[in-house]
Amino acid sequence: MTPISPTDAPMTTVEADTSVEDVDEADAVPRKVEPITYFGTEFDVHGLVRRFNQRAIIVPTFDPNAELPDGRAQGFQRGSVWRPGQRQRFIESLLLGFPVPGIFLVEQPGKKYLVLDGQQRLTTLVAFYGDKFQLDSVDNKFSGLTYSTLNEDVQRALDDTFIQSIIIRTPTSVNEYESVYQIFERLNSGGTQLQPHEIRVALYGGFAVDTIRELNNDVNWRKIFGKKHERLKDQELILRVLAFSAESRAYAAPLKTFLNTFLANHRDGEGVDLPDLAQRFAIATEILARSLDPRPFRLGTQVNAAILESVFVGVMDRIAAGENYAAIPASHWKANYEALLANPNYLDAVSKATANEEPLARRLQLAREQFSG
């Protein structure tokens, strides 16, 4: 299948409201979780810093507008970082021999570890060992010192200080990955709560997540959605389109478990033709960008996730049928889109209980029928 080249589109890039009208999945109960295997151990501080610098310990972090440097995994970042005083007091606690909270790690292939909880502690240690800050608001005997200016005996004592760690064995099944996902949610439920996809891209990293990240840069997708979403909602919507296009008949609530399962099963392209799905998504974005008015998929000011996903699935099914879609005028796509939004049955399915099985199946069926030609 050869993608159509971009055309002069009536839709222009707008500084649209990128908030999304969608069901709140934060409290959705998973269908099934399984016990996981884990063990407790201790790492000396020097060893933790060494492993981090050698990229054997990976801190998940994410900036949707930047490339990722070595040693970081695409994924979540905390809503806030430690202030200078917090970092100094943590180091001081270690120097004084006070107990500090442990860290949670997930074992990865190649004896690497993904940080589940403890990001701020680890990055603070690495920064201190790299002389990136000095101790000020601390006990006078440490004031003004960096790691390299500490007394040798104090350095050795810090190097040999142990921090407790819980290590979760590498998940071996979809259900075990779901259990680890649930741990992510529970450990990071305070402060700025992580969104499902912020956890997902760290835990299920691979070809599928990379493909979604690339599609999120598509110029036509940006025209449709607007600027990049800081909490990755735009990437989650792409995942939903791909998953529903490929496996909507397997859908069962809750939505986040369905999406987790899709990524766990196909993280490196196993069992699904990800390049074909991505190509059809890119073609659909070009068609919809040139055919619809600016700021589509909105009943108000927010992007309606249920409308967007169902329209994309309908258009992608039409593309898969092998028809000469490039010859279909923009007016045809627009007329079908407007007819769909005028259907009371469809509007009901995109407005109420949108993550439930029946409304989701109904709106996907209506959209597929509307765009089937």
CORRARA-V759995 format. One record per residue. N is the residue number from 1. RES is the residue in three letters. PHI is phi in degrees with one decimal (* if undefined). OMEGA is omega in radians with two decimals (* if undefined). D_FIRST is the distance of its C-alpha to the first C-alpha in Angstrom with 1 decimal. Layout:
BEGIN
N:RES:PHI:OMEGA:D_FIRST
N:RES:PHI:OMEGA:D_FIRST
END
This chain:
BEGIN
1:MET:*:-3.12:0.0
2:THR:-101.0:-3.12:3.8
3:PRO:-66.6:3.06:6.5
4:ILE:-78.5:-3.12:9.4
5:SER:-78.6:-3.14:12.5
6:PRO:-59.5:3.12:15.5
7:THR:-118.1:3.03:18.0
8:ASP:-67.5:-3.01:21.7
9:ALA:-102.9:3.09:21.9
10:PRO:-68.0:3.13:25.1
11:MET:-77.0:3.12:24.8
12:THR:-113.0:3.11:26.7
13:THR:-67.2:-3.10:27.2
14:VAL:-126.3:3.04:30.3
15:GLU:-82.5:-3.03:32.6
16:ALA:-80.4:3.00:32.0
17:ASP:-67.9:-3.08:33.7
18:THR:-94.4:2.99:31.3
19:SER:-71.5:-3.01:33.4
20:VAL:-121.4:3.05:31.6
21:GLU:-81.3:-3.00:33.1
22:ASP:-158.4:3.07:32.5
23:VAL:-69.8:3.10:34.4
24:ASP:-86.1:-3.09:36.5
25:GLU:-92.9:-3.00:35.5
26:ALA:-57.4:-3.07:38.3
27:ASP:-103.7:3.14:40.7
28:ALA:-65.0:-3.10:38.4
29:VAL:-89.0:-3.13:39.7
30:PRO:-65.9:-3.13:37.5
31:ARG:-67.5:-3.05:37.2
32:LYS:-158.2:2.98:38.4
33:VAL:-130.0:-3.11:39.4
34:GLU:-118.2:3.02:40.8
35:PRO:-60.2:3.12:43.6
36:ILE:-120.1:3.14:42.6
37:THR:-98.3:3.11:44.5
38:TYR:-146.5:3.10:46.0
39:PHE:-148.4:3.10:49.0
40:GLY:-99.4:3.08:51.3
41:THR:-151.8:3.09:52.1
42:GLU:-131.9:3.03:53.5
43:PHE:-114.7:2.98:52.3
44:ASP:-74.3:-3.04:54.7
45:VAL:-58.7:3.14:53.7
46:HIS:-59.9:3.13:53.5
47:GLY:-65.6:3.10:51.1
48:LEU:-62.3:-3.14:48.9
49:VAL:-63.6:3.13:48.7
50:ARG:-61.0:3.14:48.1
51:ARG:-61.8:3.12:45.3
52:PHE:-61.5:-3.11:43.7
53:ASN:-67.3:3.08:44.0
54:GLN:-90.0:3.11:42.5
55:ARG:62.4:3.01:39.5
56:ALA:-87.2:3.00:40.6
57:ILE:-116.2:-3.02:41.0
58:ILE:-112.4:3.07:38.0
59:VAL:-92.8:3.10:38.6
60:PRO:-67.5:3.09:35.6
61:THR:-149.1:-3.08:35.3
62:PHE:-153.7:2.93:32.7
63:ASP:-124.4:-3.05:32.5
64:PRO:-65.8:-3.08:29.3
65:ASN:-111.5:-3.05:29.9
66:ALA:-138.4:3.02:30.7
67:GLU:-75.5:-3.08:29.6
68:LEU:-95.9:3.09:31.3
69:PRO:-72.3:3.11:34.1
70:ASP:-59.9:3.07:34.9
71:GLY:88.8:3.10:36.7
72:ARG:-125.0:3.12:35.1
73:ALA:-105.2:3.04:32.5
74:GLN:-60.7:-3.12:30.1
75:GLY:166.7:-3.05:31.7
76:PHE:-92.0:2.90:34.6
77:GLN:-131.7:3.14:37.4
78:ARG:-68.3:3.13:40.7
79:GLY:-65.4:3.10:41.6
80:SER:-145.2:3.11:44.6
81:VAL:-114.5:-3.12:45.9
82:TRP:-63.8:3.01:49.5
83:ARG:-76.6:-3.13:52.0
84:PRO:-54.0:-3.13:54.1
85:GLY:-64.3:3.11:57.0
86:GLN:-66.4:3.14:55.0
87:ARG:-63.9:-3.11:53.8
88:GLN:-66.6:3.14:57.3
89:ARG:-67.7:3.08:58.8
90:PHE:-64.7:3.12:56.4
91:ILE:-62.8:3.13:57.4
92:GLU:-60.8:3.12:61.0
93:SER:-58.7:3.12:60.8
94:LEU:-66.0:-3.12:59.7
95:LEU:-66.6:3.14:62.5
96:LEU:-87.2:3.14:65.0
97:GLY:79.5:3.11:63.9
98:PHE:-77.7:3.05:62.8
99:PRO:-70.3:3.10:60.3
100:VAL:-128.9:3.14:56.7
101:PRO:-62.2:3.10:53.8
102:GLY:-79.7:3.12:51.7
103:ILE:-122.3:3.08:47.9
104:PHE:-112.8:3.13:45.1
105:LEU:-128.5:3.03:42.6
106:VAL:-114.0:-3.14:39.7
107:GLU:-65.7:3.12:39.5
108:GLN:-118.4:3.08:36.2
109:PRO:-56.4:3.13:35.3
110:GLY:77.7:3.11:37.3
111:LYS:59.0:3.00:40.4
112:LYS:-101.0:-3.09:38.9
113:TYR:-132.3:3.04:39.7
114:LEU:-94.7:-3.09:37.9
115:VAL:-77.9:3.10:40.5
116:LEU:-88.8:3.11:40.7
117:ASP:-153.1:-3.12:43.8
118:GLY:126.2:-3.09:46.0
119:GLN:-56.2:-3.07:43.8
120:GLN:-65.8:3.13:46.6
121:ARG:-64.7:-3.11:49.1
122:LEU:-67.0:-3.11:47.1
123:THR:-67.4:3.06:46.0
124:THR:-66.0:3.10:49.7
125:LEU:-59.9:-3.12:50.9
126:VAL:-62.6:3.13:48.6
127:ALA:-64.6:-3.13:49.6
128:PHE:-67.8:3.12:53.2
129:TYR:-65.7:3.09:53.1
130:GLY:-91.2:-3.13:51.4
131:ASP:56.1:3.14:54.3
132:LYS:-82.2:3.03:52.1
133:PHE:-152.3:3.10:54.8
134:GLN:-114.4:-3.11:58.4
135:LEU:-87.5:-3.13:60.5
136:ASP:-121.2:-3.06:62.5
137:SER:-84.7:-3.05:63.1
138:VAL:-139.8:3.06:64.3
139:ASP:-52.8:-3.04:67.6
140:ASN:-55.6:-3.07:69.6
141:LYS:-69.6:3.11:69.6
142:PHE:-109.8:-3.02:65.8
143:SER:-61.9:3.11:65.7
144:GLY:82.2:-3.06:64.2
145:LEU:-95.7:2.93:62.8
146:THR:-111.1:-3.14:59.4
147:TYR:-60.6:-3.05:58.4
148:SER:-69.9:3.13:59.6
149:THR:-100.5:3.04:62.9
150:LEU:-67.2:2.99:63.7
151:ASN:-57.0:-3.08:66.7
152:GLU:-56.4:3.12:65.7
153:ASP:-64.8:3.11:67.0
154:VAL:-68.0:3.08:65.1
155:GLN:-57.3:-3.11:61.9
156:ARG:-62.5:3.12:62.4
157:ALA:-62.7:3.11:63.2
158:LEU:-67.2:3.13:59.9
159:ASP:-55.7:-3.03:57.9
160:ASP:-91.3:3.11:59.4
161:THR:-69.9:-3.10:58.9
162:PHE:-97.6:3.03:56.8
163:ILE:-116.9:-3.13:54.2
164:GLN:-68.6:-3.13:53.4
165:SER:-138.7:2.95:49.8
166:ILE:-107.4:-3.12:48.0
167:ILE:-114.0:3.09:45.1
168:ILE:-90.3:3.13:42.6
169:ARG:-60.4:-3.14:41.4
170:THR:-54.4:3.11:37.7
171:PRO:-60.3:-3.10:36.2
172:THR:-116.6:3.14:35.1
173:SER:-147.3:3.12:33.6
174:VAL:-59.4:-3.10:31.6
175:ASN:-68.7:3.08:34.9
176:GLU:-67.4:3.06:36.6
177:TYR:-61.3:3.10:34.0
178:GLU:-63.5:3.10:34.6
179:SER:-64.2:3.11:38.3
180:VAL:-64.4:3.07:37.9
181:TYR:-57.3:3.13:35.9
182:GLN:-64.0:3.09:38.9
183:ILE:-65.7:3.06:41.2
184:PHE:-51.6:-3.10:39.2
185:GLU:-61.3:-3.07:39.8
186:ARG:-70.6:-3.12:43.4
187:LEU:-72.1:-3.05:44.3
188:ASN:-116.8:-3.09:42.7
189:SER:-89.1:-3.13:43.9
190:GLY:-90.0:3.10:46.5
191:GLY:63.0:3.08:46.3
192:THR:-78.4:-3.00:42.9
193:GLN:-68.7:3.11:41.0
194:LEU:-66.3:3.04:37.7
195:GLN:-84.1:-3.08:34.7
196:PRO:-51.9:-3.07:32.7
197:HIS:-75.2:3.07:29.7
198:GLU:-65.8:3.05:32.0
199:ILE:-75.9:-3.00:33.2
200:ARG:-60.5:-3.05:29.9
201:VAL:-70.1:3.06:28.2
202:ALA:-78.8:-3.02:31.2
203:LEU:-76.3:-3.05:31.7
204:TYR:-110.3:-3.10:28.1
205:GLY:-56.1:-3.13:26.9
206:GLY:165.9:-3.06:24.1
207:PHE:-61.7:-3.12:20.3
208:ALA:-65.4:3.12:19.6
209:VAL:-63.4:3.11:22.2
210:ASP:-63.5:3.12:21.0
211:THR:-62.0:3.13:17.4
212:ILE:-63.7:3.12:19.1
213:ARG:-60.7:3.12:21.4
214:GLU:-66.9:3.12:18.6
215:LEU:-63.0:3.14:16.9
216:ASN:-67.1:3.09:20.5
217:ASN:-90.6:-3.12:20.7
218:ASP:-57.5:-3.06:17.9
219:VAL:-62.2:-3.14:19.8
220:ASN:-73.4:3.05:18.6
221:TRP:-63.9:3.11:19.5
222:ARG:-66.5:3.05:22.8
223:LYS:-63.1:-3.09:23.4
224:ILE:-74.3:-3.01:23.0
225:PHE:-86.8:-3.02:25.0
226:GLY:110.7:-3.10:27.4
227:LYS:-66.7:-3.09:28.8
228:LYS:-62.5:-3.08:28.1
229:HIS:-86.6:-3.08:30.0
230:GLU:-66.6:3.14:32.8
231:ARG:-105.7:2.99:32.6
232:LEU:70.1:-3.14:28.9
233:LYS:-64.8:3.11:28.4
234:ASP:-64.1:3.10:25.2
235:GLN:-68.5:3.10:23.7
236:GLU:-62.5:3.12:25.0
237:LEU:-64.3:3.08:23.4
238:ILE:-62.4:3.09:19.9
239:LEU:-56.8:-3.13:20.9
240:ARG:-62.6:3.11:22.1
241:VAL:-60.8:-3.13:18.9
242:LEU:-63.2:-3.09:16.9
243:ALA:-67.2:-3.14:19.8
244:PHE:-71.4:3.10:20.3
245:SER:-64.6:-3.07:16.7
246:ALA:-90.3:-2.93:16.9
247:GLU:-141.8:-3.09:20.7
248:SER:-62.6:-3.12:22.5
249:ARG:-69.6:3.12:24.6
250:ALA:-91.6:-3.03:26.1
251:TYR:-67.1:2.97:27.3
252:ALA:-146.6:3.12:31.0
253:ALA:-65.2:0.08:32.9
254:PRO:-81.6:-3.08:33.6
255:LEU:-59.3:-3.04:30.3
256:LYS:-64.9:3.10:30.9
257:THR:-69.1:3.08:31.4
258:PHE:-60.0:-3.13:28.1
259:LEU:-68.7:3.07:26.2
260:ASN:-58.9:-3.12:28.3
261:THR:-63.4:3.11:27.6
262:PHE:-59.9:3.14:23.8
263:LEU:-68.8:3.13:24.1
264:ALA:-64.6:-3.13:26.8
265:ASN:-75.0:-2.98:24.8
266:HIS:-126.9:-2.99:21.5
267:ARG:-59.2:3.10:22.9
268:ASP:-116.2:3.06:21.3
269:GLY:90.6:-3.13:18.3
270:GLU:-67.8:2.96:20.4
271:GLY:76.7:3.11:19.4
272:VAL:-150.5:-3.11:16.3
273:ASP:-88.0:-3.10:12.7
274:LEU:-62.9:3.10:13.3
275:PRO:-59.8:3.11:10.4
276:ASP:-66.9:3.09:8.0
277:LEU:-59.8:-3.13:10.8
278:ALA:-64.5:3.14:11.3
279:GLN:-66.3:3.11:7.9
280:ARG:-66.1:3.08:8.6
281:PHE:-63.7:-3.13:12.1
282:ALA:-63.3:3.11:11.6
283:ILE:-65.5:3.13:10.0
284:ALA:-62.2:3.13:12.9
285:THR:-64.7:3.12:15.4
286:GLU:-66.0:3.14:14.7
287:ILE:-61.3:-3.06:15.1
288:LEU:-72.5:3.12:18.1
289:ALA:-66.5:-3.13:19.6
290:ARG:-89.2:-3.03:19.9
291:SER:-103.8:-3.03:20.9
292:LEU:-100.0:3.07:23.5
293:ASP:-67.1:3.08:26.9
294:PRO:-57.8:3.11:27.6
295:ARG:58.9:3.12:28.4
296:PRO:-78.7:3.06:26.4
297:PHE:62.4:3.13:26.6
298:ARG:-127.6:2.95:30.4
299:LEU:-92.3:3.06:33.3
300:GLY:-135.7:3.12:35.6
301:THR:-92.5:-3.07:35.2
302:GLN:-94.7:2.98:33.1
303:VAL:-63.8:3.09:29.4
304:ASN:-91.3:-3.04:29.5
305:ALA:-60.1:-3.09:27.3
306:ALA:-66.8:3.09:27.3
307:ILE:-67.0:-3.08:26.0
308:LEU:-59.2:-3.06:23.3
309:GLU:-64.7:-3.08:21.9
310:SER:-72.5:3.10:22.1
311:VAL:-64.9:3.11:20.6
312:PHE:-60.2:3.14:17.5
313:VAL:-62.2:3.12:17.2
314:GLY:-62.2:3.14:17.6
315:VAL:-68.1:3.14:15.0
316:MET:-65.2:3.06:12.4
317:ASP:-64.8:3.11:13.5
318:ARG:-63.4:3.11:13.0
319:ILE:-63.9:-3.12:9.4
320:ALA:-65.6:-3.12:9.0
321:ALA:-69.3:3.06:11.0
322:GLY:88.6:3.13:8.5
323:GLU:-69.2:3.09:10.8
324:ASN:-76.4:-3.04:10.7
325:TYR:-63.6:-3.12:11.2
326:ALA:-65.4:-3.12:11.8
327:ALA:-87.7:-3.12:14.8
328:ILE:-77.7:-3.08:16.3
329:PRO:-67.9:3.13:19.3
330:ALA:-59.2:-3.11:20.1
331:SER:-62.2:3.13:23.2
332:HIS:-66.3:3.14:21.5
333:TRP:-64.0:-3.13:19.9
334:LYS:-65.0:-3.14:23.3
335:ALA:-63.2:3.12:25.3
336:ASN:-69.0:3.09:23.6
337:TYR:-62.6:-3.12:24.0
338:GLU:-67.6:3.09:27.7
339:ALA:-65.2:3.13:28.3
340:LEU:-64.7:-3.14:27.2
341:LEU:-69.8:3.10:29.6
342:ALA:-88.3:-3.10:32.3
343:ASN:-86.1:-3.11:32.1
344:PRO:-58.9:3.13:35.1
345:ASN:-64.5:3.11:33.7
346:TYR:-69.6:-3.14:30.6
347:LEU:-59.4:3.10:32.8
348:ASP:-64.0:-3.08:35.0
349:ALA:-76.4:3.11:32.1
350:VAL:-107.6:-3.07:31.0
351:SER:-120.5:-3.03:34.6
352:LYS:-129.6:3.05:36.5
353:ALA:44.6:-2.94:36.1
354:THR:-67.4:3.12:32.4
355:ALA:-92.2:3.10:32.0
356:ASN:-74.3:-3.03:33.7
357:GLU:-60.6:-3.03:31.8
358:GLU:-66.8:3.11:32.7
359:PRO:-61.5:-3.13:31.8
360:LEU:-66.4:3.12:28.5
361:ALA:-61.9:-3.09:27.5
362:ARG:-68.0:-3.10:28.8
363:ARG:-69.1:3.09:27.0
364:LEU:-66.0:3.12:23.6
365:GLN:-64.4:3.14:24.4
366:LEU:-63.1:3.13:25.5
367:ALA:-67.8:3.11:22.5
368:ARG:-63.7:3.13:20.1
369:GLU:-67.2:-3.09:22.4
370:GLN:-64.1:-3.08:22.8
371:PHE:-94.8:-3.06:19.1
372:SER:-72.2:3.12:18.4
373:GLY:85.3:*:19.3
END
